[in-house]
Amino acid sequence: MNLPIILMNAAQEAQKTGLWAAFVNFLSSILESLNKITGSIPEPFGGYGLAIVLFTLLMRLVLLPLDLRSRKANYKIQEIQPQLSELQKKYKNDPEKLNKKTMELYQKHQINPLGGCLPMLLQMPLFFALFAALRAIAEGAVKNGTVSAFLWIRNIWHPDSPLINSANQKIAPFGPGFNGLFILAVLAGVTSYFQIKLSQPKDSSNQQMKGFAAIMPLMSVWFCVQYAAASAIYWVTSNVFQIVQQLILRKHLTPQPEAKEGEKK
């Protein structure tokens, strides 16, 4: 099961009662409150579209401490990557000794090997809840026949696509009243690619990460073509925020390779 399907299934779970639904409703109320402010700005520059952009930035700021902690931990691991590579070569036939020496190296540099993973895992419930909140609002808008334009998109509650109109009816390519131009899908793919590339070490040879960097942008494009532009606006805005964040961190937290014992004075 791929990420977009997981997100949609998580959003559907929001319809259930209980703590999860209360949390989703709380996030929805934040978005609704922002819309009361942006609603005073005429469409297609204000309204729900701008509210979603502000909502995304607000959520990214809330998550920023966890995100920074995760990325700093990853940078610290990158600093000792040359030493880790040496250990892997030296003890490639002795997994037990390799694990022991690796943990000793982590302890020496006061690195928690899970330090980069745990903050990311803590973000996942909020990530799912954000999409659930957007989905709930979108379903209500569609049910009520609400039309919300934003920039080139004539109705953000339907996909940014020239193959449908603002009422989500199939039309000939770029036919009368087409809803969008696939711009969000393209932006999602491009920003996902750069966001992933920036999160990888410059000299990374991890084939799994390279495969992820190739597949994730394509999944992002598919997601934004299939689902409401409202969710795609959130996706693209979040990617842009993280790209800027990573560029700033790279400038101030560029990892320096640890010198070998023989090179130290």
DOMIGU-61788 format. One record per atom (N, C-alpha, C): z, x, y; residue in three letters. Coordinates in steps of 0.02 Angstrom, whole numbers, plus 50000, padded with zeros to 5 digits. Each point is the difference from the previous one (the first is absolute). Layout:
z	x	y	residu
Z	X	Y	ALA $
...
***
This chain:
z	x	y	residu
50000	50043	49940	MET $
50000	49957	50060	MET $
50000	50044	50062	MET $
49954	49988	50048	ASN $
49996	50044	50058	ASN $
50045	49975	50056	ASN $
50005	50041	50053	LEU $
50047	49987	50054	LEU $
49988	49933	50035	LEU $
49938	49982	50020	PRO $
49991	49936	50034	PRO $
50024	49941	49959	PRO $
49987	50001	49933	ILE $
50022	49945	49958	ILE $
50076	49997	49997	ILE $
50032	50059	49997	ILE $
50073	50003	49999	ILE $
50028	49970	50064	ILE $
49969	50016	50057	LEU $
50022	49974	50064	LEU $
49994	49924	50003	LEU $
49945	49975	49975	MET $
49989	49928	50002	MET $
50050	49964	49954	MET $
50014	50029	49941	ASN $
50048	49970	49955	ASN $
50070	50001	50030	ASN $
50016	50056	50035	ALA $
50065	50004	50033	ALA $
50006	49948	50055	ALA $
49945	49989	50035	ALA $
50001	49950	50053	ALA $
50010	49930	49972	ALA $
49970	49986	49943	GLN $
50008	49934	49970	GLN $
50072	49988	49979	GLN $
50036	50054	49981	GLU $
50069	49993	49981	GLU $
50043	49977	50059	GLU $
49976	50011	50060	ALA $
50038	49982	50060	ALA $
50011	49925	50006	ALA $
49960	49962	49964	GLN $
50007	49927	50004	GLN $
50063	49976	49965	GLN $
50030	50042	49958	LYS $
50060	49980	49964	LYS $
50060	50001	50047	LYS $
50052	49964	49983	THR $
50060	49997	50040	THR $
50044	50060	49984	THR $
50049	50012	50042	GLY $
50046	50055	49987	GLY $
49998	50053	50054	GLY $
50031	50057	49987	LEU $
50006	50054	50048	LEU $
49932	50027	50021	LEU $
49955	50006	49951	TRP $
49933	50027	50016	TRP $
49964	49954	50050	TRP $
50001	49936	49987	ALA $
49967	49952	50044	ALA $
50032	50001	50070	ALA $
50066	50007	50002	ALA $
50035	50003	50065	ALA $
49978	50061	50039	ALA $
49991	50056	49965	PHE $
49979	50062	50033	PHE $
49928	49993	50026	PHE $
49956	49970	49959	VAL $
49931	49989	50021	VAL $
49998	49954	50061	VAL $
50041	49947	49998	ASN $
50002	49953	50056	ASN $
50026	50034	50064	ASN $
50047	50047	49991	PHE $
50026	50037	50058	PHE $
49944	50041	50032	PHE $
49960	50034	49959	LEU $
49944	50040	50026	LEU $
49948	49954	50033	LEU $
49989	49942	49969	SER $
49953	49952	50029	SER $
50023	49977	50069	SER $
50066	49990	50007	SER $
50026	49978	50064	SER $
49991	50053	50054	SER $
50004	50064	49980	ILE $
49988	50055	50048	ILE $
49928	49997	50025	ILE $
49954	49991	49952	LEU $
49929	49996	50019	LEU $
49987	49939	50044	LEU $
50031	49944	49983	GLU $
49992	49940	50040	GLU $
50027	50010	50071	GLU $
50055	50036	50006	SER $
50030	50014	50066	SER $
49954	50045	50041	SER $
49970	50049	49968	LEU $
49953	50044	50035	LEU $
49939	49961	50024	LEU $
49979	49952	49958	ASN $
49942	49959	50019	ASN $
50014	49958	50061	ASN $
50063	49980	50011	LYS $
50017	49961	50059	LYS $
49989	50042	50063	LYS $
50007	50067	49992	ILE $
49989	50045	50057	ILE $
49926	50014	50009	ILE $
49967	50018	49944	THR $
49929	50019	50005	THR $
49955	49938	50009	THR $
50028	49942	49984	GLY $
49961	49938	50008	GLY $
49981	49986	50072	GLY $
50036	50031	50047	SER $
49985	49991	50071	SER $
49938	50040	50021	SER $
49979	50046	49957	ILE $
49940	50040	50014	ILE $
49941	49964	49967	ILE $
49948	49985	50038	PRO $
49944	49962	49972	PRO $
49967	50035	49941	PRO $
49979	49961	49951	GLU $
49960	50028	49945	GLU $
49931	50018	50028	GLU $
49967	50052	49973	PRO $
50016	50033	49936	PRO $
50041	50064	50006	PRO $
50038	50008	50055	PHE $
50039	50060	50009	PHE $
50074	49991	49987	PHE $
50022	49938	49999	GLY $
50071	49986	49987	GLY $
50010	49958	49938	GLY $
50047	49954	50004	GLY $
50013	49956	49944	GLY $
50027	50035	49939	GLY $
49988	49970	49942	TYR $
50027	50026	49937	TYR $
49975	50070	49983	TYR $
49938	50015	50018	GLY $
49973	50066	49985	GLY $
50041	50055	50031	GLY $
50013	49994	50065	LEU $
50041	50050	50035	LEU $
50072	49998	49974	LEU $
50024	49940	49983	ALA $
50068	49995	49973	ALA $
50007	50039	49935	ALA $
49949	49998	49958	ILE $
50001	50037	49937	ILE $
50000	50075	50013	ILE $
49962	50022	50049	VAL $
49999	50072	50017	VAL $
50070	50022	50023	VAL $
50032	49961	50044	LEU $
50067	50017	50024	LEU $
50051	49995	49944	LEU $
49992	49950	49957	PHE $
50044	49991	49942	PHE $
49996	50061	49954	PHE $
49939	50025	49988	THR $
49991	50058	49957	THR $
50033	50062	50030	THR $
49989	50011	50065	LEU $
50030	50058	50033	LEU $
50076	49996	49998	LEU $
50027	49940	50009	LEU $
50073	49990	49996	LEU $
50026	50018	49931	LEU $
49966	49976	49948	MET $
50022	50014	49932	MET $
49995	50074	49983	MET $
49946	50033	50025	ARG $
49992	50072	49987	ARG $
50056	50039	50034	ARG $
50022	49977	50060	LEU $
50055	50033	50035	LEU $
50065	49991	49962	LEU $
50010	49940	49971	VAL $
50060	49987	49960	VAL $
50001	50046	49939	VAL $
49942	50011	49971	LEU $
49995	50041	49940	LEU $
49997	50075	50015	LEU $
49993	50018	50064	LEU $
49989	50069	50018	LEU $
50053	50049	49974	LEU $
50065	49984	50006	PRO $
50050	50048	49974	PRO $
49990	50015	49925	PRO $
49988	49948	49960	LEU $
49988	50012	49928	LEU $
49936	50040	49990	LEU $
49949	49984	50038	ASP $
49936	50034	49992	ASP $
50006	50074	50019	ASP $
50035	50014	50055	LEU $
50010	50069	50021	LEU $
50039	50040	49949	LEU $
50051	49968	49972	ARG $
50040	50034	49949	ARG $
49957	50018	49940	ARG $
49957	49954	49979	SER $
49956	50012	49943	SER $
49952	50057	50014	SER $
49969	49998	50059	ARG $
49949	50051	50016	ARG $
50031	50068	50010	ARG $
50059	50003	50030	LYS $
50034	50064	50008	LYS $
50017	50031	49933	LYS $
50021	49958	49953	ALA $
50015	50025	49932	ALA $
49937	50028	49968	ALA $
49944	49965	50010	ASN $
49937	50025	49971	ASN $
49978	50065	50032	ASN $
50012	50007	50065	TYR $
49982	50063	50034	TYR $
50042	50058	49974	TYR $
50064	49987	49986	LYS $
50043	50052	49974	LYS $
49977	50023	49931	LYS $
49975	49953	49960	ILE $
49973	50018	49934	ILE $
49936	50041	50008	ILE $
49959	49982	50050	GLN $
49939	50038	50013	GLN $
50016	50072	50019	GLN $
50056	50011	50034	GLU $
50018	50067	50021	GLU $
50011	50047	49941	GLU $
50027	49973	49946	ILE $
50014	50042	49942	ILE $
49947	49992	49945	ILE $
49943	49968	50017	GLN $
49948	49989	49951	GLN $
49975	50064	49968	GLN $
49990	50055	50038	PRO $
49978	50063	49967	PRO $
50049	50023	49946	PRO $
50065	49994	50013	GLN $
50049	50019	49950	GLN $
49999	49954	49939	GLN $
49990	49935	50013	LEU $
49994	49952	49944	LEU $
49940	50017	49957	LEU $
49945	50019	50031	SER $
49939	50017	49963	SER $
50012	50062	49957	SER $
50037	50048	50027	GLU $
50015	50061	49962	GLU $
50043	49983	49938	GLU $
50049	49957	50010	LEU $
50042	49980	49944	LEU $
49959	49964	49946	LEU $
49954	49957	50021	GLN $
49959	49963	49953	GLN $
49956	50047	49959	GLN $
49976	50052	50032	LYS $
49959	50049	49963	LYS $
50043	50042	49954	LYS $
50058	50021	50025	LYS $
50043	50044	49961	LYS $
50030	49967	49939	LYS $
50018	49935	50007	TYR $
50033	49964	49945	TYR $
49958	49942	49974	TYR $
49935	50008	50002	LYS $
49956	49945	49977	LYS $
50008	49984	49926	LYS $
50025	50048	49962	ASN $
50010	49988	49928	ASN $
50073	49986	49983	ASN $
50041	49993	50050	ASP $
50071	49987	49989	ASP $
50023	49945	50049	ASP $
49985	49937	49984	PRO $
50016	49944	50045	PRO $
50074	49996	50019	PRO $
50044	50014	49952	GLU $
50071	49996	50013	GLU $
50022	50051	50053	GLU $
49975	50061	49993	LYS $
50016	50053	50047	LYS $
49969	49985	50069	LYS $
49940	49971	49999	LEU $
49966	49982	50062	LEU $
50040	49948	50039	LEU $
50025	49949	49965	ASN $
50040	49949	50032	ASN $
50064	50029	50030	ASN $
50032	50045	49962	LYS $
50062	50031	50023	LYS $
49988	50042	50063	LYS $
49948	50042	49998	LYS $
49984	50043	50058	LYS $
49978	49959	50061	LYS $
49965	49945	49986	THR $
49977	49957	50055	THR $
50060	49968	50035	THR $
50048	49975	49961	MET $
50059	49970	50029	MET $
50042	50051	50037	MET $
50003	50062	49975	GLU $
50035	50053	50035	GLU $
49968	50015	50067	GLU $
49934	49998	50002	LEU $
49964	50012	50063	LEU $
50014	49943	50049	LEU $
50000	49939	49975	TYR $
50016	49943	50044	TYR $
50071	50006	50028	TYR $
50048	50019	49958	GLN $
50069	50007	50022	GLN $
50007	50056	50051	GLN $
49963	50054	49990	LYS $
50003	50057	50046	LYS $
49978	49980	50070	LYS $
49950	49957	50003	HIS $
49973	49979	50065	HIS $
50026	49932	50022	HIS $
50051	49975	49963	GLN $
50032	49936	50016	GLN $
49949	49943	50006	GLN $
49959	49995	49948	ILE $
49948	49948	49997	ILE $
50016	49951	49945	ILE $
49998	49936	50018	ASN $
50007	49947	49950	ASN $
49930	49981	49977	ASN $
49982	50012	49936	PRO $
49932	49985	49978	PRO $
49981	49927	50006	PRO $
50050	49956	50004	LEU $
49987	49928	50010	LEU $
50003	49980	50073	LEU $
50012	50048	50044	GLY $
50009	49985	50070	GLY $
49939	49970	50033	GLY $
49940	50016	49972	GLY $
49939	49972	50029	GLY $
49981	49933	49970	GLY $
50029	49984	49942	CYS $
49982	49938	49965	CYS $
50045	49941	50017	CYS $
50065	50013	50002	LEU $
50047	49945	50010	LEU $
49989	49962	50066	LEU $
49990	50035	50057	PRO $
49987	49961	50061	PRO $
49937	49957	49994	PRO $
49949	50024	49965	MET $
49939	49961	49992	MET $
50014	49938	49957	MET $
50041	50008	49948	LEU $
50016	49943	49956	LEU $
50040	49948	50038	LEU $
50044	50023	50045	LEU $
50040	49953	50039	LEU $
49957	49959	50047	LEU $
49941	50027	50019	GLN $
49956	49964	50045	GLN $
49960	49945	49965	GLN $
49992	50005	49935	MET $
49955	49955	49964	MET $
50020	49926	50007	MET $
50065	49981	49992	PRO $
50016	49928	50009	PRO $
49979	49973	50068	PRO $
50012	50039	50053	LEU $
49980	49978	50067	LEU $
49925	49995	50005	LEU $
49965	50048	49969	PHE $
49927	50000	50001	PHE $
49973	49936	49969	PHE $
50026	49980	49942	PHE $
49979	49939	49967	PHE $
50019	49938	50043	PHE $
50060	50002	50029	ALA $
50022	49943	50039	ALA $
49957	49990	50063	ALA $
49976	50054	50029	LEU $
49956	49995	50058	LEU $
49936	49963	49983	LEU $
49971	50019	49943	PHE $
49939	49965	49979	PHE $
50014	49928	49981	PHE $
50058	49989	49971	ALA $
50018	49931	49983	ALA $
50008	49957	50062	ALA $
50030	50029	50053	ALA $
50008	49963	50063	ALA $
49932	49984	50031	ALA $
49956	50049	50000	LEU $
49933	49989	50028	LEU $
49962	49948	49960	LEU $
50007	50003	49934	ARG $
49965	49952	49957	ARG $
50026	49928	50013	ARG $
50066	49994	50007	ALA $
50029	49934	50012	ALA $
49975	49970	50065	ALA $
49997	50041	50053	ILE $
49976	49976	50065	ILE $
49926	49983	49996	ILE $
49961	50042	49964	ALA $
49929	49988	49993	ALA $
49987	49935	49963	ALA $
50038	49988	49946	GLU $
49990	49938	49962	GLU $
50016	49939	50043	GLU $
50053	50005	50042	GLY $
50017	49944	50043	GLY $
49946	49988	50052	GLY $
49971	50054	50027	ALA $
49947	49994	50050	ALA $
49938	49968	49970	ALA $
49982	50021	49939	VAL $
49942	49971	49966	VAL $
50011	49926	49985	VAL $
50060	49983	49978	LYS $
50017	49931	49984	LYS $
49995	49955	50062	LYS $
50020	50027	50057	ASN $
49999	49961	50062	ASN $
49934	50005	50037	ASN $
49954	50039	49973	GLY $
49935	50007	50032	GLY $
50003	50042	50064	GLY $
50050	50043	50005	THR $
50007	50042	50059	THR $
49948	50056	50002	THR $
49971	50012	50057	VAL $
49951	50054	50010	VAL $
50029	50049	50050	VAL $
50006	50063	49980	SER $
50026	50052	50044	SER $
49951	50058	50004	SER $
49969	50009	50058	ALA $
49952	50054	50009	ALA $
50035	50064	50022	ALA $
49971	50057	49981	PHE $
50026	50065	50023	PHE $
49943	50050	50001	PHE $
49986	50025	50060	LEU $
49945	50047	50010	LEU $
49935	49969	49973	LEU $
49967	50033	49951	TRP $
49936	49974	49975	TRP $
50009	49947	49946	TRP $
50062	49990	49976	ILE $
50012	49954	49945	ILE $
50013	49930	50027	ILE $
49964	49951	49976	ARG $
50005	49933	50028	ARG $
50059	49961	49972	ARG $
50022	50019	49939	ASN $
50059	49967	49972	ASN $
50034	50050	49953	ASN $
50058	50026	50021	ILE $
50033	50053	49962	ILE $
50032	49974	49935	ILE $
50000	49934	49990	TRP $
50029	49973	49938	TRP $
49950	50000	49943	TRP $
49941	50026	50013	HIS $
49948	50009	49949	HIS $
49974	50071	50004	HIS $
49965	50024	49949	PRO $
49977	50070	50000	PRO $
49953	50016	50058	PRO $
50004	50063	50021	ASP $
49954	50026	50051	ASP $
49933	50012	49966	ASP $
49958	49949	49999	SER $
49938	50003	49960	SER $
49943	49962	50034	SER $
49939	50028	49998	PRO $
49941	49964	50026	PRO $
49970	49953	49949	PRO $
50034	49993	49942	LEU $
49974	49958	49946	LEU $
50034	49931	49998	LEU $
50050	49991	50044	ILE $
50035	49936	50006	ILE $
50007	49982	50074	ILE $
50013	49936	50014	ASN $
50012	49981	50070	ASN $
50075	49994	50012	ASN $
50019	49980	50060	SER $
50071	49998	50017	SER $
50040	49948	49960	SER $
49964	49956	49965	ALA $
50033	49950	49957	ALA $
50001	50023	49927	ALA $
49980	50062	49987	ASN $
49999	50030	49933	ASN $
49947	49969	49955	ASN $
49946	49976	50029	GLN $
49944	49973	49962	GLN $
49946	50054	49993	GLN $
49972	50005	49940	LYS $
49949	50050	49988	LYS $
49937	49985	50041	LYS $
49972	50053	50030	ILE $
49939	49994	50040	ILE $
49954	50057	49984	ILE $
49938	49997	50023	ALA $
49954	50056	49993	ALA $
50026	50059	50042	ALA $
49986	50061	49980	PRO $
50024	50058	50038	PRO $
49987	49993	50075	PRO $
50053	50005	50040	PHE $
49997	49994	50073	PHE $
49970	49934	50022	PHE $
50013	49948	49959	GLY $
49977	49933	50018	GLY $
50042	49971	50057	GLY $
49986	49939	50020	PRO $
50035	49969	50056	PRO $
50076	49999	49990	PRO $
50035	50024	50051	GLY $
50073	49997	49999	GLY $
50032	50050	49952	GLY $
49967	50055	49983	PHE $
50030	50047	49952	PHE $
50067	50024	50027	PHE $
50046	50015	49953	ASN $
50070	50011	50018	ASN $
50015	50072	50021	ASN $
49961	50048	49978	GLY $
50015	50069	50016	GLY $
49943	50046	49982	GLY $
50015	50065	50001	LEU $
49947	50050	49990	LEU $
50017	50053	49947	LEU $
50051	49988	49960	PHE $
50024	50048	49951	PHE $
50030	50062	50033	PHE $
50013	49998	50065	ILE $
50027	50058	50035	ILE $
50069	50019	49974	ILE $
50043	49949	49989	LEU $
50067	50015	49974	LEU $
49997	50033	49932	LEU $
49954	49978	49958	ALA $
49993	50030	49933	ALA $
49982	50074	50006	ALA $
49953	50016	50045	VAL $
49980	50069	50010	VAL $
50058	50041	50028	VAL $
50034	49972	50051	LEU $
50057	50035	50029	LEU $
50056	50012	49949	LEU $
50010	49951	49956	ALA $
50052	50006	49949	ALA $
49983	50058	49953	ALA $
49937	50004	49979	GLY $
49979	50054	49956	GLY $
50007	50068	50032	GLY $
49976	50006	50062	VAL $
50002	50064	50035	VAL $
50071	50022	50015	VAL $
50042	49954	50026	THR $
50069	50018	50017	THR $
50041	50014	49937	THR $
49987	49964	49946	SER $
50036	50014	49937	SER $
49983	50070	49975	SER $
49936	50018	50005	TYR $
49979	50067	49977	TYR $
50036	50055	50040	TYR $
49999	49995	50066	PHE $
50031	50052	50041	PHE $
50076	50000	49994	PHE $
50028	49940	49992	GLN $
50073	49997	49992	GLN $
50022	50035	49936	GLN $
49963	49991	49946	ILE $
50016	50033	49937	ILE $
49987	50075	50004	ILE $
49944	50020	50030	LYS $
49983	50071	50005	LYS $
50052	50037	50041	LYS $
50024	49969	50054	LEU $
50050	50033	50041	LEU $
50067	50007	49965	LEU $
50013	49957	49952	SER $
50064	50002	49964	SER $
50000	50052	49944	SER $
49941	50029	49985	GLN $
49994	50050	49947	GLN $
50005	50070	50029	GLN $
50027	50048	49962	PRO $
49999	50069	50022	PRO $
49928	50024	50009	PRO $
49988	50045	50048	LYS $
49933	50023	50015	LYS $
49968	50035	49940	LYS $
50041	50035	49961	ASP $
49973	50036	49942	ASP $
50013	49965	49934	ASP $
50009	49933	50004	SER $
50016	49962	49940	SER $
49943	50001	49949	SER $
50019	50012	49937	SER $
49951	49999	49946	SER $
50016	49945	49950	SER $
50044	49955	50020	ASN $
50020	49944	49957	ASN $
49943	49951	49992	ASN $
49973	49998	49939	GLN $
49942	49958	49987	GLN $
50016	49926	50005	GLN $
50062	49981	49982	GLN $
50021	49930	50004	GLN $
50000	49977	50073	GLN $
50026	50043	50044	MET $
50002	49982	50071	MET $
49929	49996	50029	MET $
49956	50045	49977	LYS $
49931	49997	50024	LYS $
49966	49936	49977	LYS $
50015	49980	49938	GLY $
49973	49937	49975	GLY $
50027	49940	50039	GLY $
50064	50003	50016	PHE $
50031	49946	50039	PHE $
49969	49996	50070	PHE $
49985	50059	50029	ALA $
49970	50002	50067	ALA $
49930	49970	50000	ALA $
49967	50000	49941	ALA $
49933	49971	49995	ALA $
50003	49926	49985	ALA $
50048	49979	49958	ILE $
50004	49930	49978	ILE $
50033	49955	50051	ILE $
50054	50023	50031	MET $
50038	49958	50046	MET $
49958	49973	50058	MET $
49958	50041	50033	PRO $
49959	49972	50054	PRO $
49953	49945	49976	PRO $
49973	50008	49939	LEU $
49955	49948	49973	LEU $
50039	49936	49987	LEU $
50062	50006	49975	MET $
50042	49942	49989	MET $
50016	49966	50067	MET $
50011	50040	50052	SER $
50015	49973	50066	SER $
49941	49959	50027	SER $
49940	50027	49989	VAL $
49940	49964	50022	VAL $
49995	49933	49963	VAL $
50009	50002	49935	TRP $
49996	49939	49959	TRP $
50052	49949	50023	TRP $
50061	50023	50013	PHE $
50054	49956	50021	PHE $
49982	49965	50065	PHE $
49974	50038	50049	CYS $
49985	49971	50065	CYS $
49938	49955	50000	CYS $
49957	50010	49951	VAL $
49942	49956	49994	VAL $
50020	49934	49969	VAL $
50050	50002	49955	GLN $
50018	49941	49961	GLN $
50051	49955	50035	GLN $
50046	50030	50038	TYR $
50057	49961	50026	TYR $
49999	49994	50076	TYR $
50045	49959	50025	ALA $
50002	49983	50071	ALA $
50000	50061	50045	ALA $
49965	49995	50056	ALA $
49997	50055	50048	ALA $
50070	50016	50027	ALA $
50045	49951	50001	ALA $
50068	50011	50024	ALA $
50034	50056	49960	ALA $
49992	49998	49934	SER $
50030	50053	49958	SER $
49964	50066	50012	SER $
49935	49997	50010	ALA $
49961	50061	50012	ALA $
50020	50033	50066	ALA $
50015	49959	50051	ILE $
50023	50026	50064	ILE $
50065	50039	49990	ILE $
50045	49971	49960	TYR $
50063	50034	49985	TYR $
49986	50066	49964	TYR $
49956	49999	49951	TRP $
49984	50059	49959	TRP $
49973	50056	50044	TRP $
49950	49985	50041	VAL $
49968	50051	50042	VAL $
50048	50027	50052	VAL $
50038	49956	50032	THR $
50048	50022	50051	THR $
50052	50046	49970	THR $
50025	49983	49941	SER $
50049	50041	49965	SER $
49971	50069	49983	SER $
49938	50001	49978	ASN $
49967	50064	49984	ASN $
49994	50044	50062	ASN $
49978	49970	50055	VAL $
49992	50038	50062	VAL $
50067	50029	50023	VAL $
50053	49960	49996	PHE $
50066	50023	50019	PHE $
50020	50061	49958	PHE $
49989	49996	49934	GLN $
50020	50054	49956	GLN $
49957	50063	50011	GLN $
49936	49991	50017	ILE $
49957	50058	50014	ILE $
50026	50037	50060	ILE $
50016	49964	50054	VAL $
50027	50032	50061	VAL $
50066	50034	49984	VAL $
50042	49966	49961	GLN $
50065	50027	49982	GLN $
49992	50065	49961	GLN $
49954	50001	49952	GLN $
49990	50060	49959	GLN $
49971	50058	50040	GLN $
49956	49985	50048	LEU $
49972	50053	50042	LEU $
50055	50032	50042	LEU $
50046	49959	50025	ILE $
50056	50027	50039	ILE $
50046	50042	49956	ILE $
50015	49975	49940	LEU $
50043	50037	49954	LEU $
49968	50065	49978	LEU $
49935	49999	49988	ARG $
49966	50062	49979	ARG $
50004	50053	50055	ARG $
50000	49978	50061	LYS $
50002	50047	50056	LYS $
50069	50032	50006	LYS $
50053	49960	49988	HIS $
50068	50024	50010	HIS $
50035	50022	49935	HIS $
49974	49979	49943	LEU $
50033	50016	49937	LEU $
49953	50034	49951	LEU $
49955	50042	50026	THR $
49953	50034	49956	THR $
50038	50046	49954	THR $
49995	49990	49934	PRO $
50038	50041	49953	PRO $
49975	50072	49999	PRO $
50047	50047	50000	GLN $
49983	50071	49996	GLN $
50014	50024	49929	GLN $
49951	50032	49966	PRO $
50010	50023	49932	PRO $
50060	50048	49996	PRO $
50040	49989	49950	GLU $
50059	50041	49990	GLU $
49979	50070	49979	GLU $
50026	50052	50033	ALA $
49982	50069	49984	ALA $
50029	50020	49933	ALA $
49963	50041	49964	LYS $
50024	50025	49936	LYS $
50056	50052	50012	LYS $
50040	50009	49949	GLU $
50057	50045	50006	GLU $
49977	50069	50020	GLU $
49944	50025	49971	GLY $
49976	50068	50014	GLY $
49973	50007	50070	GLY $
49984	49944	50033	GLU $
49971	50003	50066	GLU $
50053	49996	50054	GLU $
50060	49980	49981	LYS $
50054	49994	50048	LYS $
50025	50069	50021	LYS $
50017	50007	50063	LYS $
50025	50064	50024	LYS $
50074	50007	49983	LYS $
***
